[in-house]
Amino acid sequence: MSLAEELERLSGENGAKKELNGWRLSSSAPELGVQRARLVSKDGKTLLNNIQIPERFRQAYKNWFHLIIECNWRSICILFLLGFIVSWTIFALIYYVISKLKTVKKDESCIANVDTFISAFLFSMESQHTIGYGLRYMTDLCPPAYLTLCVQCVVGVFLQTILAGIVIAKILRPKKRRQEMRFSRMAVIGPLDEHDKRPTLMIRLADIQEKLFLAESHVRLYMACSKINSRGDRELIGVKDMNVGYDSGWDRVLLLWPIIVRHVINEDSPLYGMSRDNIAKADFELIMTVEGIVEATGMTFQARTSFLPDEILWGYKFKPMVLMNEKLSKYEVHYSLFDQTERVCDFDAQTIETEETEDDHHHNASGFL
């Protein structure tokens, strides 16, 4: 959609807006064909479209160092190479101009054995990296030349520090570690366990890295709600926190094996009182985040995913995937079962309403398993 169409939509009448609000292609489209917009993609990328940000370029490139770190390794290597080549070339050009324009006594020169641009380039490179082969050297006949040499030494140290810092920060950045977090494709609503039939929202989470462990890992779950306002625009009306054990410390998870993050649907839950049909037609998005510290580097990372209402299965539970091998007397993790679910036959709650007893209050409800 172009900017002119967007402005026309925002200033138009209700009938015209409903066809362009990004959720329905036409007024005759069936309910099951509704296109839902996401705030966060399944792999954690934010999908917001920022329009008419004031001083967009200036605001973006204030954090140029962090933007460079976000580039791929090919761009980093090209920048590293160009940084030195540009520096050598600029100072070589200055040395060459000085050697040609500065008048000195016969058989003497500002820079010995520098009479072409190539020789000036070699002198610039040797000086910046303190190589000093001895053939080309600075004399004391031209103050502009040795002042330029002083400036180049300072610029060279600064340039090496910046480029080395970018490479080190890129190496230590835990982006790959974030990609090793796995979320289940679907969330499920089913009983808390075999003995507790309270309806519970469950999402499976795993760290597939076998040798690098996380410290202080914890999860959070949010519900972002939207509605169509009186002008016909769909607007974000708020984000609600969903308890996954935060009040009792169970949001701090142990990711040595795949776990199931659980949110008990009680009176404090945004899902309380909603039926299966209500959830399927509701306008919300569940956003889950997991944060942790990489033990090897001490760097913190955050992995994200989201679930739309049609990605929530009612009356299901995840199949067990951490099973004992009796022959080896070891637990085995079967990742082929990671997204596998099974139907709960005796889960017949059509509307999510629970009554919490005193025993349930002390029971490990929201949290992980």
BALOBA-1460 file (C-alpha; in Angstrom, 3 decimals):
// residues 369
<rec num="1" residu="m" x="0.000" y="0.000" z="0.000"/>
<rec num="2" residu="s" x="1.424" y="3.373" z="-1.024"/>
<rec num="3" residu="l" x="1.609" y="6.385" z="1.271"/>
<rec num="4" residu="a" x="-1.225" y="8.087" z="-0.641"/>
<rec num="5" residu="e" x="-3.481" y="5.046" z="-0.196"/>
<rec num="6" residu="e" x="-2.585" y="4.870" z="3.495"/>
<rec num="7" residu="l" x="-3.445" y="8.533" z="4.049"/>
<rec num="8" residu="e" x="-6.688" y="8.080" z="2.101"/>
<rec num="9" residu="r" x="-7.590" y="5.095" z="4.254"/>
<rec num="10" residu="l" x="-6.875" y="6.950" z="7.498"/>
<rec num="11" residu="s" x="-8.995" y="9.923" z="6.434"/>
<rec num="12" residu="g" x="-11.776" y="8.014" z="4.660"/>
<rec num="13" residu="e" x="-15.148" y="6.771" z="5.742"/>
<rec num="14" residu="n" x="-15.805" y="3.575" z="7.667"/>
<rec num="15" residu="g" x="-16.893" y="1.586" z="4.634"/>
<rec num="16" residu="a" x="-13.676" y="2.232" z="2.740"/>
<rec num="17" residu="k" x="-11.442" y="1.471" z="5.722"/>
<rec num="18" residu="k" x="-12.740" y="-1.992" z="6.433"/>
<rec num="19" residu="e" x="-11.494" y="-3.175" z="3.035"/>
<rec num="20" residu="l" x="-7.978" y="-1.823" z="3.567"/>
<rec num="21" residu="n" x="-7.290" y="-2.429" z="7.247"/>
<rec num="22" residu="g" x="-5.048" y="-5.413" z="6.493"/>
<rec num="23" residu="w" x="-7.275" y="-7.977" z="8.209"/>
<rec num="24" residu="r" x="-9.834" y="-8.697" z="5.528"/>
<rec num="25" residu="l" x="-9.386" y="-8.535" z="1.799"/>
<rec num="26" residu="s" x="-13.016" y="-7.784" z="1.059"/>
<rec num="27" residu="s" x="-16.336" y="-7.475" z="2.848"/>
<rec num="28" residu="s" x="-17.507" y="-10.707" z="1.223"/>
<rec num="29" residu="a" x="-14.538" y="-12.769" z="2.443"/>
<rec num="30" residu="p" x="-15.531" y="-15.648" z="4.739"/>
<rec num="31" residu="e" x="-14.610" y="-15.554" z="8.408"/>
<rec num="32" residu="l" x="-12.225" y="-18.482" z="8.044"/>
<rec num="33" residu="g" x="-10.345" y="-16.586" z="5.347"/>
<rec num="34" residu="v" x="-9.555" y="-13.587" z="7.514"/>
<rec num="35" residu="q" x="-5.958" y="-12.487" z="7.201"/>
<rec num="36" residu="r" x="-4.490" y="-11.733" z="10.600"/>
<rec num="37" residu="a" x="-1.634" y="-9.292" z="11.007"/>
<rec num="38" residu="r" x="1.206" y="-10.255" z="13.343"/>
<rec num="39" residu="l" x="3.290" y="-8.062" z="15.594"/>
<rec num="40" residu="v" x="6.020" y="-10.694" z="15.960"/>
<rec num="41" residu="s" x="6.846" y="-13.427" z="13.461"/>
<rec num="42" residu="k" x="7.317" y="-17.055" z="14.434"/>
<rec num="43" residu="d" x="11.106" y="-16.626" z="14.307"/>
<rec num="44" residu="g" x="11.021" y="-13.544" z="16.549"/>
<rec num="45" residu="k" x="11.281" y="-10.654" z="14.082"/>
<rec num="46" residu="t" x="9.111" y="-7.595" z="14.708"/>
<rec num="47" residu="l" x="6.778" y="-6.901" z="11.791"/>
<rec num="48" residu="l" x="5.863" y="-3.283" z="12.515"/>
<rec num="49" residu="n" x="5.891" y="-0.799" z="9.643"/>
<rec num="50" residu="n" x="7.085" y="2.590" z="10.904"/>
<rec num="51" residu="i" x="5.716" y="5.462" z="8.819"/>
<rec num="52" residu="q" x="6.905" y="9.092" z="8.740"/>
<rec num="53" residu="i" x="9.424" y="8.863" z="11.574"/>
<rec num="54" residu="p" x="10.873" y="12.354" z="12.183"/>
<rec num="55" residu="e" x="14.561" y="12.541" z="11.203"/>
<rec num="56" residu="r" x="14.502" y="8.863" z="10.314"/>
<rec num="57" residu="f" x="18.027" y="8.724" z="8.860"/>
<rec num="58" residu="r" x="19.570" y="10.683" z="11.711"/>
<rec num="59" residu="q" x="17.853" y="8.641" z="14.401"/>
<rec num="60" residu="a" x="18.836" y="5.365" z="12.754"/>
<rec num="61" residu="y" x="22.522" y="6.154" z="12.317"/>
<rec num="62" residu="k" x="23.124" y="7.619" z="15.745"/>
<rec num="63" residu="n" x="23.798" y="4.034" z="16.779"/>
<rec num="64" residu="w" x="26.095" y="3.347" z="13.826"/>
<rec num="65" residu="f" x="28.352" y="1.019" z="15.816"/>
<rec num="66" residu="h" x="25.469" y="-1.317" z="16.731"/>
<rec num="67" residu="l" x="24.071" y="-1.150" z="13.199"/>
<rec num="68" residu="i" x="27.415" y="-2.304" z="11.808"/>
<rec num="69" residu="i" x="27.497" y="-5.198" z="14.277"/>
<rec num="70" residu="e" x="24.080" y="-6.292" z="12.973"/>
<rec num="71" residu="c" x="25.502" y="-6.627" z="9.437"/>
<rec num="72" residu="n" x="26.574" y="-10.007" z="8.078"/>
<rec num="73" residu="w" x="30.182" y="-11.173" z="8.102"/>
<rec num="74" residu="r" x="30.685" y="-10.378" z="4.419"/>
<rec num="75" residu="s" x="29.813" y="-6.731" z="5.018"/>
<rec num="76" residu="i" x="32.028" y="-6.631" z="8.129"/>
<rec num="77" residu="c" x="35.022" y="-7.989" z="6.192"/>
<rec num="78" residu="i" x="34.477" y="-5.530" z="3.330"/>
<rec num="79" residu="l" x="34.248" y="-2.652" z="5.817"/>
<rec num="80" residu="f" x="37.420" y="-3.854" z="7.567"/>
<rec num="81" residu="l" x="39.301" y="-3.959" z="4.271"/>
<rec num="82" residu="l" x="37.967" y="-0.640" z="2.983"/>
<rec num="83" residu="g" x="38.740" y="1.108" z="6.266"/>
<rec num="84" residu="f" x="42.464" y="0.484" z="5.924"/>
<rec num="85" residu="i" x="42.637" y="0.981" z="2.140"/>
<rec num="86" residu="v" x="40.854" y="4.356" z="2.337"/>
<rec num="87" residu="s" x="43.113" y="5.461" z="5.189"/>
<rec num="88" residu="w" x="46.288" y="4.458" z="3.329"/>
<rec num="89" residu="t" x="45.099" y="6.132" z="0.123"/>
<rec num="90" residu="i" x="44.117" y="9.456" z="1.728"/>
<rec num="91" residu="f" x="47.443" y="9.901" z="3.518"/>
<rec num="92" residu="a" x="49.373" y="8.656" z="0.463"/>
<rec num="93" residu="l" x="47.722" y="11.385" z="-1.589"/>
<rec num="94" residu="i" x="48.694" y="13.986" z="1.029"/>
<rec num="95" residu="y" x="52.324" y="12.774" z="1.078"/>
<rec num="96" residu="y" x="52.489" y="12.781" z="-2.708"/>
<rec num="97" residu="v" x="51.163" y="16.352" z="-2.952"/>
<rec num="98" residu="i" x="53.590" y="17.549" z="-0.285"/>
<rec num="99" residu="s" x="56.553" y="15.898" z="-1.990"/>
<rec num="100" residu="k" x="55.645" y="17.510" z="-5.313"/>
<rec num="101" residu="l" x="54.736" y="21.020" z="-4.149"/>
<rec num="102" residu="k" x="57.229" y="21.607" z="-1.355"/>
<rec num="103" residu="t" x="60.456" y="23.217" z="-2.565"/>
<rec num="104" residu="v" x="63.674" y="21.974" z="-0.896"/>
<rec num="105" residu="k" x="67.389" y="22.042" z="-1.654"/>
<rec num="106" residu="k" x="68.825" y="20.096" z="-4.540"/>
<rec num="107" residu="d" x="69.355" y="16.361" z="-3.935"/>
<rec num="108" residu="e" x="67.099" y="16.568" z="-0.880"/>
<rec num="109" residu="s" x="63.420" y="15.731" z="-0.414"/>
<rec num="110" residu="c" x="60.678" y="15.865" z="2.221"/>
<rec num="111" residu="i" x="60.292" y="12.069" z="2.091"/>
<rec num="112" residu="a" x="63.225" y="10.064" z="0.860"/>
<rec num="113" residu="n" x="62.612" y="7.857" z="-2.188"/>
<rec num="114" residu="v" x="58.994" y="8.978" z="-2.590"/>
<rec num="115" residu="d" x="58.578" y="10.399" z="-6.089"/>
<rec num="116" residu="t" x="55.477" y="8.561" z="-7.380"/>
<rec num="117" residu="f" x="52.012" y="7.925" z="-5.996"/>
<rec num="118" residu="i" x="52.759" y="4.198" z="-5.620"/>
<rec num="119" residu="s" x="55.820" y="4.908" z="-3.512"/>
<rec num="120" residu="a" x="53.747" y="7.405" z="-1.458"/>
<rec num="121" residu="f" x="51.113" y="4.722" z="-0.942"/>
<rec num="122" residu="l" x="53.740" y="2.225" z="0.263"/>
<rec num="123" residu="f" x="55.210" y="4.840" z="2.609"/>
<rec num="124" residu="s" x="51.738" y="5.576" z="3.998"/>
<rec num="125" residu="m" x="51.056" y="1.878" z="4.652"/>
<rec num="126" residu="e" x="54.489" y="1.279" z="6.214"/>
<rec num="127" residu="s" x="54.166" y="4.323" z="8.475"/>
<rec num="128" residu="q" x="50.632" y="3.553" z="9.703"/>
<rec num="129" residu="h" x="51.568" y="-0.007" z="10.673"/>
<rec num="130" residu="t" x="55.126" y="0.838" z="11.841"/>
<rec num="131" residu="i" x="56.712" y="-1.553" z="9.358"/>
<rec num="132" residu="g" x="59.695" y="0.660" z="8.499"/>
<rec num="133" residu="y" x="61.660" y="-1.111" z="5.767"/>
<rec num="134" residu="g" x="64.207" y="1.723" z="5.761"/>
<rec num="135" residu="l" x="64.108" y="2.618" z="2.057"/>
<rec num="136" residu="r" x="61.463" y="5.336" z="2.455"/>
<rec num="137" residu="y" x="61.714" y="7.636" z="5.467"/>
<rec num="138" residu="m" x="60.694" y="11.101" z="6.691"/>
<rec num="139" residu="t" x="63.160" y="14.011" z="6.800"/>
<rec num="140" residu="d" x="62.981" y="17.182" z="8.880"/>
<rec num="141" residu="l" x="62.899" y="19.513" z="5.880"/>
<rec num="142" residu="c" x="59.098" y="19.747" z="5.539"/>
<rec num="143" residu="p" x="57.011" y="20.493" z="8.654"/>
<rec num="144" residu="p" x="53.704" y="19.690" z="6.840"/>
<rec num="145" residu="a" x="54.994" y="16.196" z="6.084"/>
<rec num="146" residu="y" x="55.927" y="15.164" z="9.601"/>
<rec num="147" residu="l" x="52.811" y="16.843" z="11.037"/>
<rec num="148" residu="t" x="50.793" y="14.703" z="8.631"/>
<rec num="149" residu="l" x="52.722" y="11.655" z="9.873"/>
<rec num="150" residu="c" x="51.742" y="12.477" z="13.470"/>
<rec num="151" residu="v" x="48.089" y="12.751" z="12.485"/>
<rec num="152" residu="q" x="48.265" y="9.449" z="10.587"/>
<rec num="153" residu="c" x="49.708" y="7.634" z="13.611"/>
<rec num="154" residu="v" x="46.799" y="8.813" z="15.779"/>
<rec num="155" residu="v" x="44.182" y="8.034" z="13.108"/>
<rec num="156" residu="g" x="45.730" y="4.613" z="12.495"/>
<rec num="157" residu="v" x="45.531" y="3.618" z="16.171"/>
<rec num="158" residu="f" x="41.942" y="4.892" z="16.395"/>
<rec num="159" residu="l" x="40.940" y="3.061" z="13.210"/>
<rec num="160" residu="q" x="42.488" y="-0.219" z="14.346"/>
<rec num="161" residu="t" x="40.737" y="0.063" z="17.710"/>
<rec num="162" residu="i" x="37.322" y="0.677" z="16.117"/>
<rec num="163" residu="l" x="37.619" y="-2.098" z="13.533"/>
<rec num="164" residu="a" x="38.993" y="-4.598" z="16.054"/>
<rec num="165" residu="g" x="36.168" y="-3.687" z="18.454"/>
<rec num="166" residu="i" x="33.577" y="-4.316" z="15.734"/>
<rec num="167" residu="v" x="35.012" y="-7.757" z="14.950"/>
<rec num="168" residu="i" x="35.257" y="-8.776" z="18.625"/>
<rec num="169" residu="a" x="31.712" y="-7.543" z="19.344"/>
<rec num="170" residu="k" x="30.471" y="-9.449" z="16.288"/>
<rec num="171" residu="i" x="32.159" y="-12.654" z="17.458"/>
<rec num="172" residu="l" x="30.801" y="-12.365" z="21.005"/>
<rec num="173" residu="r" x="27.293" y="-11.442" z="19.880"/>
<rec num="174" residu="p" x="24.902" y="-14.259" z="20.902"/>
<rec num="175" residu="k" x="22.761" y="-14.138" z="17.744"/>
<rec num="176" residu="k" x="23.456" y="-17.763" z="16.850"/>
<rec num="177" residu="r" x="22.680" y="-18.752" z="20.431"/>
<rec num="178" residu="r" x="19.242" y="-17.194" z="20.081"/>
<rec num="179" residu="q" x="18.584" y="-19.225" z="16.963"/>
<rec num="180" residu="e" x="19.143" y="-22.424" z="18.944"/>
<rec num="181" residu="m" x="16.012" y="-21.825" z="21.016"/>
<rec num="182" residu="r" x="13.030" y="-23.801" z="19.750"/>
<rec num="183" residu="f" x="9.369" y="-23.026" z="20.379"/>
<rec num="184" residu="s" x="6.506" y="-25.358" z="19.509"/>
<rec num="185" residu="r" x="4.612" y="-24.365" z="16.368"/>
<rec num="186" residu="m" x="1.287" y="-24.592" z="18.206"/>
<rec num="187" residu="a" x="0.144" y="-23.797" z="21.727"/>
<rec num="188" residu="v" x="-2.369" y="-26.089" z="23.417"/>
<rec num="189" residu="i" x="-5.084" y="-25.712" z="26.033"/>
<rec num="190" residu="g" x="-5.722" y="-28.770" z="28.162"/>
<rec num="191" residu="p" x="-5.762" y="-29.979" z="31.758"/>
<rec num="192" residu="l" x="-2.859" y="-29.004" z="33.988"/>
<rec num="193" residu="d" x="-1.965" y="-32.647" z="34.619"/>
<rec num="194" residu="e" x="-3.601" y="-36.033" z="35.164"/>
<rec num="195" residu="h" x="-4.816" y="-35.094" z="38.655"/>
<rec num="196" residu="d" x="-5.545" y="-31.397" z="38.179"/>
<rec num="197" residu="k" x="-8.141" y="-30.692" z="35.492"/>
<rec num="198" residu="r" x="-7.830" y="-26.918" z="35.544"/>
<rec num="199" residu="p" x="-7.528" y="-25.609" z="31.959"/>
<rec num="200" residu="t" x="-3.994" y="-24.537" z="31.167"/>
<rec num="201" residu="l" x="-2.313" y="-22.889" z="28.220"/>
<rec num="202" residu="m" x="0.915" y="-24.771" z="27.389"/>
<rec num="203" residu="i" x="3.839" y="-24.014" z="25.071"/>
<rec num="204" residu="r" x="6.853" y="-26.265" z="24.589"/>
<rec num="205" residu="l" x="10.335" y="-24.744" z="24.716"/>
<rec num="206" residu="a" x="13.771" y="-26.305" z="24.145"/>
<rec num="207" residu="d" x="17.433" y="-25.355" z="23.903"/>
<rec num="208" residu="i" x="18.937" y="-27.618" z="21.247"/>
<rec num="209" residu="q" x="22.551" y="-26.668" z="22.050"/>
<rec num="210" residu="e" x="24.136" y="-29.638" z="23.804"/>
<rec num="211" residu="k" x="27.396" y="-28.178" z="25.134"/>
<rec num="212" residu="l" x="26.816" y="-24.463" z="25.801"/>
<rec num="213" residu="f" x="24.429" y="-23.945" z="28.694"/>
<rec num="214" residu="l" x="22.467" y="-20.874" z="29.737"/>
<rec num="215" residu="a" x="22.413" y="-19.110" z="33.079"/>
<rec num="216" residu="e" x="19.518" y="-17.139" z="34.582"/>
<rec num="217" residu="s" x="17.115" y="-18.101" z="31.805"/>
<rec num="218" residu="h" x="13.521" y="-16.976" z="32.310"/>
<rec num="219" residu="v" x="10.364" y="-16.708" z="30.219"/>
<rec num="220" residu="r" x="7.560" y="-14.178" z="29.905"/>
<rec num="221" residu="l" x="4.220" y="-14.389" z="28.110"/>
<rec num="222" residu="y" x="2.134" y="-11.451" z="26.904"/>
<rec num="223" residu="m" x="-1.206" y="-10.993" z="25.188"/>
<rec num="224" residu="a" x="-1.480" y="-8.152" z="22.671"/>
<rec num="225" residu="c" x="-5.132" y="-7.287" z="21.976"/>
<rec num="226" residu="s" x="-6.637" y="-5.275" z="19.137"/>
<rec num="227" residu="k" x="-10.058" y="-4.086" z="18.006"/>
<rec num="228" residu="i" x="-11.733" y="-2.119" z="15.231"/>
<rec num="229" residu="n" x="-12.496" y="1.396" z="16.456"/>
<rec num="230" residu="s" x="-15.343" y="3.698" z="15.473"/>
<rec num="231" residu="r" x="-13.360" y="4.971" z="12.473"/>
<rec num="232" residu="g" x="-12.989" y="1.484" z="11.050"/>
<rec num="233" residu="d" x="-9.275" y="1.117" z="11.819"/>
<rec num="234" residu="r" x="-7.873" y="-1.848" z="13.667"/>
<rec num="235" residu="e" x="-5.841" y="-0.529" z="16.571"/>
<rec num="236" residu="l" x="-3.684" y="-2.086" z="19.256"/>
<rec num="237" residu="i" x="-5.487" y="-1.502" z="22.559"/>
<rec num="238" residu="g" x="-3.013" y="-2.929" z="25.038"/>
<rec num="239" residu="v" x="-0.643" y="-5.642" z="26.142"/>
<rec num="240" residu="k" x="-1.456" y="-7.841" z="29.132"/>
<rec num="241" residu="d" x="1.012" y="-9.891" z="31.140"/>
<rec num="242" residu="m" x="0.152" y="-13.586" z="31.451"/>
<rec num="243" residu="n" x="1.448" y="-15.306" z="34.552"/>
<rec num="244" residu="v" x="3.827" y="-18.195" z="33.842"/>
<rec num="245" residu="g" x="5.029" y="-18.441" z="37.432"/>
<rec num="246" residu="y" x="6.481" y="-14.972" z="37.875"/>
<rec num="247" residu="d" x="4.947" y="-14.452" z="41.322"/>
<rec num="248" residu="s" x="6.405" y="-17.718" z="42.649"/>
<rec num="249" residu="g" x="9.713" y="-17.732" z="40.757"/>
<rec num="250" residu="w" x="8.769" y="-20.507" z="38.340"/>
<rec num="251" residu="d" x="9.348" y="-18.234" z="35.361"/>
<rec num="252" residu="r" x="13.065" y="-18.985" z="35.821"/>
<rec num="253" residu="v" x="13.358" y="-22.124" z="33.781"/>
<rec num="254" residu="l" x="15.895" y="-24.930" z="33.636"/>
<rec num="255" residu="l" x="16.669" y="-25.591" z="29.988"/>
<rec num="256" residu="l" x="18.770" y="-28.727" z="30.325"/>
<rec num="257" residu="w" x="15.979" y="-30.583" z="28.494"/>
<rec num="258" residu="p" x="12.782" y="-29.515" z="26.649"/>
<rec num="259" residu="i" x="10.178" y="-28.051" z="28.979"/>
<rec num="260" residu="i" x="6.516" y="-27.083" z="28.801"/>
<rec num="261" residu="v" x="5.732" y="-23.537" z="29.919"/>
<rec num="262" residu="r" x="2.303" y="-23.442" z="31.582"/>
<rec num="263" residu="h" x="-0.202" y="-20.674" z="32.220"/>
<rec num="264" residu="v" x="-3.138" y="-21.716" z="34.396"/>
<rec num="265" residu="i" x="-6.332" y="-20.050" z="33.170"/>
<rec num="266" residu="n" x="-7.960" y="-18.696" z="36.328"/>
<rec num="267" residu="e" x="-9.755" y="-15.485" z="37.272"/>
<rec num="268" residu="d" x="-6.586" y="-13.457" z="36.730"/>
<rec num="269" residu="s" x="-5.973" y="-14.792" z="33.234"/>
<rec num="270" residu="p" x="-6.960" y="-12.772" z="30.132"/>
<rec num="271" residu="l" x="-8.345" y="-16.043" z="28.709"/>
<rec num="272" residu="y" x="-10.714" y="-16.598" z="31.633"/>
<rec num="273" residu="g" x="-14.334" y="-17.078" z="30.556"/>
<rec num="274" residu="m" x="-13.513" y="-17.639" z="26.894"/>
<rec num="275" residu="s" x="-14.861" y="-20.655" z="25.032"/>
<rec num="276" residu="r" x="-13.275" y="-22.523" z="22.158"/>
<rec num="277" residu="d" x="-15.275" y="-20.494" z="19.645"/>
<rec num="278" residu="n" x="-14.475" y="-17.221" z="21.412"/>
<rec num="279" residu="i" x="-10.754" y="-17.911" z="21.212"/>
<rec num="280" residu="a" x="-10.946" y="-18.825" z="17.516"/>
<rec num="281" residu="k" x="-12.660" y="-15.506" z="16.710"/>
<rec num="282" residu="a" x="-10.753" y="-13.329" z="19.188"/>
<rec num="283" residu="d" x="-8.369" y="-10.586" z="18.112"/>
<rec num="284" residu="f" x="-5.195" y="-11.157" z="20.087"/>
<rec num="285" residu="e" x="-1.650" y="-12.395" z="19.725"/>
<rec num="286" residu="l" x="0.350" y="-14.269" z="22.360"/>
<rec num="287" residu="i" x="4.000" y="-13.201" z="22.468"/>
<rec num="288" residu="m" x="6.496" y="-15.350" z="24.362"/>
<rec num="289" residu="t" x="10.040" y="-14.272" z="25.183"/>
<rec num="290" residu="v" x="12.894" y="-16.221" z="26.723"/>
<rec num="291" residu="e" x="16.024" y="-14.498" z="27.986"/>
<rec num="292" residu="g" x="19.266" y="-16.015" z="29.141"/>
<rec num="293" residu="i" x="22.954" y="-15.404" z="29.717"/>
<rec num="294" residu="v" x="25.533" y="-17.327" z="27.684"/>
<rec num="295" residu="e" x="27.924" y="-18.791" z="30.241"/>
<rec num="296" residu="a" x="30.949" y="-18.650" z="27.928"/>
<rec num="297" residu="t" x="30.724" y="-14.904" z="27.207"/>
<rec num="298" residu="g" x="28.323" y="-13.448" z="29.781"/>
<rec num="299" residu="m" x="26.254" y="-11.896" z="26.968"/>
<rec num="300" residu="t" x="22.466" y="-11.677" z="27.335"/>
<rec num="301" residu="f" x="20.111" y="-12.619" z="24.514"/>
<rec num="302" residu="q" x="16.357" y="-12.748" z="23.972"/>
<rec num="303" residu="a" x="14.440" y="-15.153" z="21.737"/>
<rec num="304" residu="r" x="10.822" y="-14.470" z="20.756"/>
<rec num="305" residu="t" x="7.868" y="-16.073" z="19.051"/>
<rec num="306" residu="s" x="4.131" y="-15.509" z="18.811"/>
<rec num="307" residu="f" x="0.868" y="-17.437" z="18.535"/>
<rec num="308" residu="l" x="-2.345" y="-16.318" z="16.870"/>
<rec num="309" residu="p" x="-5.754" y="-17.712" z="17.963"/>
<rec num="310" residu="d" x="-5.771" y="-20.239" z="15.110"/>
<rec num="311" residu="e" x="-2.423" y="-21.561" z="16.399"/>
<rec num="312" residu="i" x="-3.948" y="-22.619" z="19.741"/>
<rec num="313" residu="l" x="-5.328" y="-26.162" z="19.945"/>
<rec num="314" residu="w" x="-8.218" y="-26.734" z="22.353"/>
<rec num="315" residu="g" x="-8.355" y="-29.993" z="24.301"/>
<rec num="316" residu="y" x="-4.831" y="-31.190" z="23.505"/>
<rec num="317" residu="k" x="-1.583" y="-31.825" z="25.343"/>
<rec num="318" residu="f" x="2.000" y="-32.395" z="24.233"/>
<rec num="319" residu="k" x="3.308" y="-35.913" z="23.906"/>
<rec num="320" residu="p" x="6.135" y="-36.819" z="26.305"/>
<rec num="321" residu="m" x="9.539" y="-36.599" z="24.619"/>
<rec num="322" residu="v" x="11.977" y="-37.184" z="27.505"/>
<rec num="323" residu="l" x="11.821" y="-40.959" z="27.932"/>
<rec num="324" residu="m" x="13.891" y="-43.492" z="29.863"/>
<rec num="325" residu="n" x="15.919" y="-46.053" z="27.930"/>
<rec num="326" residu="e" x="15.797" y="-49.009" z="30.279"/>
<rec num="327" residu="k" x="18.641" y="-50.832" z="28.540"/>
<rec num="328" residu="l" x="21.063" y="-47.933" z="28.880"/>
<rec num="329" residu="s" x="19.555" y="-46.557" z="32.111"/>
<rec num="330" residu="k" x="19.589" y="-43.095" z="30.550"/>
<rec num="331" residu="y" x="16.961" y="-40.549" z="29.636"/>
<rec num="332" residu="e" x="16.640" y="-39.861" z="25.928"/>
<rec num="333" residu="v" x="15.192" y="-36.729" z="24.323"/>
<rec num="334" residu="h" x="13.201" y="-37.537" z="21.182"/>
<rec num="335" residu="y" x="13.074" y="-34.269" z="19.216"/>
<rec num="336" residu="s" x="10.886" y="-35.904" z="16.567"/>
<rec num="337" residu="l" x="8.074" y="-35.605" z="19.155"/>
<rec num="338" residu="f" x="8.710" y="-31.916" z="19.858"/>
<rec num="339" residu="d" x="5.605" y="-30.626" z="18.033"/>
<rec num="340" residu="q" x="3.525" y="-33.765" z="18.476"/>
<rec num="341" residu="t" x="0.272" y="-33.379" z="20.412"/>
<rec num="342" residu="e" x="-2.460" y="-35.766" z="21.505"/>
<rec num="343" residu="r" x="-6.109" y="-35.167" z="22.210"/>
<rec num="344" residu="v" x="-7.376" y="-35.227" z="25.802"/>
<rec num="345" residu="c" x="-10.597" y="-37.195" z="25.744"/>
<rec num="346" residu="d" x="-11.930" y="-36.160" z="29.151"/>
<rec num="347" residu="f" x="-11.262" y="-32.431" z="28.649"/>
<rec num="348" residu="d" x="-14.783" y="-31.206" z="27.907"/>
<rec num="349" residu="a" x="-14.639" y="-27.654" z="29.289"/>
<rec num="350" residu="q" x="-16.380" y="-25.493" z="26.696"/>
<rec num="351" residu="t" x="-15.853" y="-22.296" z="28.673"/>
<rec num="352" residu="i" x="-12.717" y="-21.602" z="30.666"/>
<rec num="353" residu="e" x="-13.909" y="-21.062" z="34.227"/>
<rec num="354" residu="t" x="-12.134" y="-22.487" z="37.272"/>
<rec num="355" residu="e" x="-12.446" y="-22.337" z="41.006"/>
<rec num="356" residu="e" x="-9.130" y="-22.314" z="42.797"/>
<rec num="357" residu="t" x="-9.028" y="-24.304" z="46.026"/>
<rec num="358" residu="e" x="-6.654" y="-23.891" z="48.924"/>
<rec num="359" residu="d" x="-4.643" y="-26.900" z="47.764"/>
<rec num="360" residu="d" x="-4.368" y="-25.458" z="44.265"/>
<rec num="361" residu="h" x="-2.999" y="-22.218" z="45.673"/>
<rec num="362" residu="h" x="0.051" y="-24.010" z="47.045"/>
<rec num="363" residu="h" x="0.413" y="-26.263" z="44.008"/>
<rec num="364" residu="n" x="2.958" y="-25.489" z="41.275"/>
<rec num="365" residu="a" x="0.494" y="-24.139" z="38.732"/>
<rec num="366" residu="s" x="1.796" y="-21.571" z="36.291"/>
<rec num="367" residu="g" x="5.422" y="-22.266" z="35.551"/>
<rec num="368" residu="f" x="7.196" y="-25.037" z="33.645"/>
<rec num="369" residu="l" x="7.260" y="-28.800" z="33.578"/>
